Amino acid sequence: MPALERKTILLDFEKPLVELEARIDQIRDLAAENDVDVSAKLAQLETRAVQLRQEIFSNLTPAQRLQVARHPRRPSTLDYIQAISDEWIELHGDRRSGKDDPALVTGIARLAGQPVVMLGHQKGRDTKDNVARNFGMASPGGYRKAMRMMEHANHFGMPIITFIDTPGAYPGLDAEALGQGEAIAYNLREMFRLDVPILSTVIGEGGSGGALGIGVADRLIMFEHSVYTVASPEACAAILWKDAGRSGQAAEALKITALDLKNLEILDVLLPEPVGGAHIAPLQAAESLKQALLKGLAELLPLSATERRNQRYQKFRQIGQFTETAVTSV
């Protein structure tokens, strides 16, 4: 395994846990060197380490959950596709620009024998790969490629499964010149009219219109430590307070976590993650996702195309509804 893969990447709030685990390793090494039985002490410390990890990850702030969602070792779209699908054939290009956007991958797969179209944002594993994939920020060609594949799915009656993991659509001048806003808006409109089931999962970071461009779905699934936001907390803080350093305050106010979205009735399924995040046990996370997708398909496939479209429409029309109540002074 390359050194890069062996390297442990630590988040700032994990420091107490790392210190305790280092102490456990030190005691184990000293005991082995001096032939001393410290099994009781080690068992006590290891139990405390498990408890500490659970305490830390059950009480994360929104800003800390954002760090987990952005973890470089967090499973990506291609990781999940390869883990949950029986077959996978990646398809390229939007059939317009003559180019392929590697920040958004698409293809045909089988999920428990069911033919499906899968697509999603793809970040890189290291700096070179991230640059090649533009850090998961798709261009207009990426969204047009996604729409081409969704049209393909609709034509052949194949459910659509999307994976959201992007800080946002690419905001560069060339992307704007090629119609970034139009490409995303077109996807939003067209996804509402598709006849086939659509399931979207936020596997990491769901940012703004870049996420929504493949996120109009019958079922929205989110992993426990994923986030979904209209703008990154850093951008929000810079806009509101002219200070990106207040991103933690912005993250709290934006209600970006899976639990927030569940309480706001935007999220349909909240998937628990292995303690420590999906990157700690990616196969376990993938199996959890697979079962959620199969359950969603079992609920949606028996419906008629008209029923699915109507339910999808009503789902999004109800987002943001509130009740006004007159308040009288006592």
DRENZANU-181108 format. One line per field, with one value per residue (C-alpha): y, x negated, z; residue in three letters. Coordinates in pm, 1 decimal. Example, Ala and Ser with C-alpha at 12.3 -4.5 7.8 and 13.67 -1.06 7.14 Angstrom:
REM residues 2
Y	c(-450.0|-106.0)
X	c(-1230.0|-1367.0)
Z	c(780.0|714.0)
type	c(Ala|Ser)
REM end
This chain:
REM residues 330
Y	c(0.0|344.3|570.4|812.6|547.6|452.7|810.5|890.2|1218.4|1360.0|1618.1|1872.4|1744.3|1389.6|1492.9|1358.2|1022.8|1005.6|1081.9|802.3|552.0|651.0|584.8|240.2|153.8|274.6|60.1|-241.9|-200.6|-155.3|-460.3|-671.4|-553.3|-622.9|-935.7|-779.4|-867.9|-545.8|-694.3|-563.3|-208.2|-228.4|-355.8|-64.5|190.0|35.0|46.7|412.3|476.7|327.2|535.6|851.7|799.5|753.2|1064.6|1276.8|1171.2|1183.9|1548.1|1708.0|2067.7|2150.5|2284.6|1960.4|1752.0|1959.1|1856.7|1490.4|1540.3|1686.0|1419.5|1322.2|951.3|968.4|719.5|878.1|817.7|561.7|388.5|340.1|240.2|-27.8|-152.6|-178.6|-259.5|-600.7|-446.6|-97.5|55.7|419.5|634.7|964.7|1291.8|1520.6|1468.9|1845.4|1985.5|1694.0|1677.4|1477.2|1627.9|1398.2|1590.6|1418.0|1047.1|857.9|505.3|199.3|-54.3|-338.0|-305.5|-645.1|-745.1|-430.1|-227.8|132.9|448.1|578.1|918.7|1154.0|1406.7|1266.2|1427.1|1322.6|1127.9|1351.2|1692.8|1572.2|1376.8|1662.8|1903.4|1657.8|1625.5|1995.0|1908.1|1762.9|2093.4|2005.6|2218.1|2274.7|1974.3|1759.1|1851.1|1801.4|1460.7|1376.1|1484.2|1280.4|971.0|1047.4|1076.6|739.1|592.9|738.4|600.9|244.7|248.8|233.4|390.0|675.5|680.0|992.4|1060.9|1419.0|1528.9|1875.2|2214.8|2359.6|2390.5|2526.5|2909.9|2990.4|3240.0|2967.4|2772.8|3081.5|3146.6|2790.3|2827.2|2692.2|2842.2|2727.8|2373.3|2339.2|2504.4|2272.5|1969.2|2095.5|2130.2|1807.5|1587.5|1676.2|1527.7|1198.0|888.7|661.2|648.7|886.8|838.3|1087.7|1037.5|1308.9|1109.5|1403.4|1770.5|1892.7|2247.4|2484.7|2450.2|2219.9|1960.5|2039.1|1986.2|1610.0|1626.2|1650.0|1310.5|1104.7|1009.7|1214.1|1009.0|1152.9|998.7|1106.6|1329.6|1466.6|1826.1|1996.3|2372.6|2665.9|2806.1|2696.3|2830.9|3011.5|3189.3|3268.1|3419.7|3624.7|3759.0|3833.5|3943.0|4000.9|3746.1|3386.3|3307.4|3305.9|3001.0|2798.6|3046.0|3035.3|2654.1|2660.2|2913.5|2747.6|2417.9|2209.8|1876.0|1562.5|1588.8|1950.9|1851.6|1556.3|1788.7|2029.2|1736.1|1783.2|1459.1|1123.4|881.7|950.9|681.6|621.9|602.7|382.1|551.1|783.7|841.5|645.3|642.9|427.1|135.7|213.5|-130.5|-109.2|235.2|102.7|-188.0|50.6|267.3|-31.1|-146.9|205.0|225.0|-116.5|-18.9|304.4|119.8|-131.9|158.1|349.4|84.8|-32.4|324.5|447.8|711.8|968.6|888.4|923.8|1258.1|1394.2|1282.5|1433.5|1762.4|1776.2|1684.1|1991.7|2220.8|2146.1|2238.6|2564.7|2578.4|2740.5|2855.3|3217.2|3278.1|3612.8|3703.1|3921.0|4107.7|4009.4)
X	c(0.0|-144.4|-260.3|17.7|281.6|114.3|97.6|356.8|539.0|660.0|928.0|864.1|1137.4|992.4|675.9|784.2|867.7|538.1|345.1|525.6|466.4|97.6|77.5|235.5|-21.0|-304.4|-189.5|-148.0|-501.5|-657.5|-474.1|-600.8|-959.4|-956.0|-735.2|-479.5|-108.8|91.5|394.4|635.5|503.6|507.4|865.3|967.1|796.1|933.4|1285.3|1229.0|1107.0|1425.2|1637.2|1441.4|1481.0|1855.7|1877.1|1683.8|1876.4|2218.5|2171.4|2017.7|2100.9|2219.0|1871.2|1712.1|1956.0|1851.3|1490.1|1594.6|1793.0|1480.3|1242.7|997.4|1049.1|1428.6|1574.7|1644.4|1909.1|1695.0|1614.2|1982.8|2070.4|1802.2|1903.8|2280.5|2324.1|2303.8|2184.9|2073.0|1995.4|1887.6|2005.8|1852.0|1932.9|2232.7|2249.3|2226.3|1889.6|1674.3|1527.7|1584.4|1611.9|1436.0|1590.6|1922.1|1919.9|2207.1|2279.8|2502.4|2503.2|2695.9|2809.7|2912.4|2990.7|3193.3|3057.3|3005.3|2827.1|2582.7|2414.9|2250.4|1984.3|1633.2|1358.9|994.3|792.2|483.9|387.2|313.2|637.7|836.0|699.5|786.4|1142.2|1169.0|1236.9|1575.9|1699.4|1875.8|1882.5|2189.0|2075.4|2090.2|2451.4|2543.8|2375.5|2578.3|2899.1|2813.1|2780.7|3101.1|3284.0|3133.4|3262.5|3607.0|3622.4|3537.8|3730.1|3422.0|3424.9|3179.1|2943.1|2736.8|2455.0|2401.3|2057.3|1950.7|1870.7|2073.5|2078.8|1760.5|1786.9|1514.9|1552.2|1538.4|1814.7|2033.7|1962.5|2071.8|2400.5|2349.8|2671.5|2874.3|2738.9|2834.8|3174.8|3247.5|3168.9|3397.3|3687.9|3631.2|3582.9|3935.5|4086.6|3894.2|4112.1|3861.3|3774.4|3497.5|3299.9|3032.4|2779.4|2563.6|2248.0|2031.5|2078.0|2389.7|2323.2|2578.3|2699.7|2409.7|2581.2|2935.3|2836.9|2857.6|3066.9|3433.3|3537.5|3826.5|3615.1|3333.7|3090.2|2805.9|2527.2|2513.9|2207.4|2291.0|2404.0|2639.8|2630.8|2731.3|2377.8|2063.6|2035.5|1715.4|1892.6|2192.8|1973.9|1780.2|2105.7|2287.5|2003.6|1713.8|1525.4|1480.0|1342.5|1699.3|1782.3|1863.9|2137.7|2265.1|2268.4|2487.9|2730.2|2755.0|2893.5|2669.9|2656.8|2854.4|3037.1|3133.1|3273.0|3456.6|3622.2|3713.5|3873.9|3648.0|3459.6|3631.9|3367.7|3086.5|2818.0|2606.5|2231.9|1971.1|1839.9|1566.5|1718.6|1780.4|1406.4|1342.1|1547.2|1636.5|1776.5|2012.2|2126.6|2172.7|2389.2|2605.3|2650.5|2728.5|3007.3|3155.5|3151.6|3314.0|3583.9|3646.0|3673.7|3914.2|4138.9|4117.5|4118.9|4479.6|4608.5|4721.2|4515.8|4789.4|4792.2|4414.0|4414.6|4695.5|4529.6|4197.2|4365.6|4551.5|4236.6|4055.1|4359.8|4389.0|4029.0|4017.7|4387.9|4470.6|4776.1|4832.5|4998.8|5112.6|4947.1|5146.5|5001.2|5112.1)
Z	c(0.0|-88.4|191.9|104.7|183.6|512.9|634.7|900.7|853.1|1182.9|1247.0|1522.1|1755.5|1739.6|1928.7|2274.4|2117.1|1929.9|2248.2|2433.0|2152.5|2143.6|2517.1|2468.5|2200.6|2421.8|2715.3|2487.5|2348.0|2695.3|2826.8|2537.7|2587.9|2962.5|2953.6|3187.7|3191.8|3165.5|2990.3|3254.1|3221.3|2841.5|2840.3|3060.7|2835.7|2517.1|2660.1|2744.4|2387.7|2243.0|2480.1|2399.5|2024.9|2070.2|2289.1|2040.5|1731.4|1896.2|1996.6|1688.4|1604.1|1250.9|1170.0|1290.5|1084.7|785.1|852.9|854.0|531.9|368.6|501.4|223.7|296.0|293.9|41.3|-296.2|-561.1|-742.9|-413.2|-338.4|-694.7|-699.3|-353.7|-407.7|-777.3|-944.1|-1272.4|-1367.2|-1704.9|-1697.7|-1987.8|-2089.5|-2261.8|-2302.5|-2683.7|-2731.5|-2630.8|-2743.2|-2392.2|-2076.4|-1727.4|-1476.3|-1183.6|-1254.4|-1339.4|-1500.5|-1611.7|-1619.8|-1337.1|-1178.2|-819.1|-681.1|-1040.5|-1116.4|-1412.2|-1302.2|-1408.8|-1147.6|-1149.4|-905.5|-821.0|-795.4|-587.3|-597.0|-344.0|-352.8|-485.0|-837.9|-861.6|-710.3|-968.9|-1247.5|-1113.8|-1024.4|-659.1|-754.2|-897.4|-1221.2|-1535.8|-1757.5|-1963.3|-1651.0|-1580.4|-1946.5|-1937.6|-1626.6|-1797.8|-2107.1|-1890.4|-1701.7|-2034.7|-2128.3|-1802.5|-1860.5|-2215.3|-2105.1|-1776.1|-1551.4|-1202.0|-1144.0|-845.7|-782.4|-536.4|-420.5|-301.7|-414.7|-263.1|-552.7|-928.4|-1084.5|-1071.1|-1326.0|-1608.0|-1873.1|-1697.0|-1691.2|-2058.5|-2141.6|-1953.5|-1603.0|-1467.2|-1767.7|-1747.2|-1380.2|-1429.6|-1722.4|-1506.0|-1229.3|-1469.4|-1657.2|-1350.8|-1236.4|-1552.3|-1556.5|-1519.4|-1348.1|-974.6|-865.2|-543.4|-436.4|-157.5|-4.4|67.2|171.1|97.6|-83.0|-195.0|-347.3|-706.7|-782.4|-563.3|-676.6|-1040.6|-975.8|-658.0|-764.3|-634.0|-501.5|-200.4|-44.1|163.0|372.2|571.5|934.5|895.2|551.2|500.5|254.7|226.2|8.1|42.9|221.8|578.5|476.5|190.4|408.5|681.4|426.1|279.7|605.4|832.1|593.1|800.2|681.3|1027.2|1157.9|947.4|1259.7|1351.1|993.0|992.5|1301.7|1152.6|809.5|948.2|724.1|905.4|825.9|1158.7|1083.8|745.4|895.7|1148.8|866.4|678.1|376.5|430.9|384.0|517.9|764.5|745.9|1058.2|997.2|1162.7|1477.3|1354.0|1011.0|691.4|612.5|920.5|781.9|418.1|337.9|633.7|515.8|161.7|279.8|479.8|170.1|-50.3|180.0|191.0|-189.7|-228.1|19.3|-169.7|-500.6|-346.5|-243.9|-572.8|-846.0|-783.0|-834.7|-1173.6|-1353.4|-1285.6|-913.6|-892.6|-1073.8|-857.1|-535.6|-646.7|-728.2|-396.3|-203.2|-328.0|-310.6|61.2|141.8|334.0|419.9|749.3|939.5|1036.7|1370.6|1501.7|1830.1|2066.4|2358.2|2705.7)
type	c(Met|Pro|Ala|Leu|Glu|Arg|Lys|Thr|Ile|Leu|Leu|Asp|Phe|Glu|Lys|Pro|Leu|Val|Glu|Leu|Glu|Ala|Arg|Ile|Asp|Gln|Ile|Arg|Asp|Leu|Ala|Ala|Glu|Asn|Asp|Val|Asp|Val|Ser|Ala|Lys|Leu|Ala|Gln|Leu|Glu|Thr|Arg|Ala|Val|Gln|Leu|Arg|Gln|Glu|Ile|Phe|Ser|Asn|Leu|Thr|Pro|Ala|Gln|Arg|Leu|Gln|Val|Ala|Arg|His|Pro|Arg|Arg|Pro|Ser|Thr|Leu|Asp|Tyr|Ile|Gln|Ala|Ile|Ser|Asp|Glu|Trp|Ile|Glu|Leu|His|Gly|Asp|Arg|Arg|Ser|Gly|Lys|Asp|Asp|Pro|Ala|Leu|Val|Thr|Gly|Ile|Ala|Arg|Leu|Ala|Gly|Gln|Pro|Val|Val|Met|Leu|Gly|His|Gln|Lys|Gly|Arg|Asp|Thr|Lys|Asp|Asn|Val|Ala|Arg|Asn|Phe|Gly|Met|Ala|Ser|Pro|Gly|Gly|Tyr|Arg|Lys|Ala|Met|Arg|Met|Met|Glu|His|Ala|Asn|His|Phe|Gly|Met|Pro|Ile|Ile|Thr|Phe|Ile|Asp|Thr|Pro|Gly|Ala|Tyr|Pro|Gly|Leu|Asp|Ala|Glu|Ala|Leu|Gly|Gln|Gly|Glu|Ala|Ile|Ala|Tyr|Asn|Leu|Arg|Glu|Met|Phe|Arg|Leu|Asp|Val|Pro|Ile|Leu|Ser|Thr|Val|Ile|Gly|Glu|Gly|Gly|Ser|Gly|Gly|Ala|Leu|Gly|Ile|Gly|Val|Ala|Asp|Arg|Leu|Ile|Met|Phe|Glu|His|Ser|Val|Tyr|Thr|Val|Ala|Ser|Pro|Glu|Ala|Cys|Ala|Ala|Ile|Leu|Trp|Lys|Asp|Ala|Gly|Arg|Ser|Gly|Gln|Ala|Ala|Glu|Ala|Leu|Lys|Ile|Thr|Ala|Leu|Asp|Leu|Lys|Asn|Leu|Glu|Ile|Leu|Asp|Val|Leu|Leu|Pro|Glu|Pro|Val|Gly|Gly|Ala|His|Ile|Ala|Pro|Leu|Gln|Ala|Ala|Glu|Ser|Leu|Lys|Gln|Ala|Leu|Leu|Lys|Gly|Leu|Ala|Glu|Leu|Leu|Pro|Leu|Ser|Ala|Thr|Glu|Arg|Arg|Asn|Gln|Arg|Tyr|Gln|Lys|Phe|Arg|Gln|Ile|Gly|Gln|Phe|Thr|Glu|Thr|Ala|Val|Thr|Ser|Val)
REM end
